[in-house]
């Protein structure tokens, strides 16, 4: 399994944790909340990783061009980097909140 697939599976698991069936998830009257945005990003990453895997398998079978595979891998890497960046900012914000004095 490629590292992008492992990362995609981890983020897909995170998306399931933020699913609407989770008791802590509440519908927002003002539109999409952070959980909805994060869920969409994780689903986008999952779809991108699956497409990359399919193109890689097709190339191995001789049915796809190398350029398509390289492009798909680059798109998946961009999606992973964006999601990791969001995760890092969330962790940074959490740590800052924890340092606040009450």
Beta strands, then each sheet from edge to edge (+ up, - down):
end
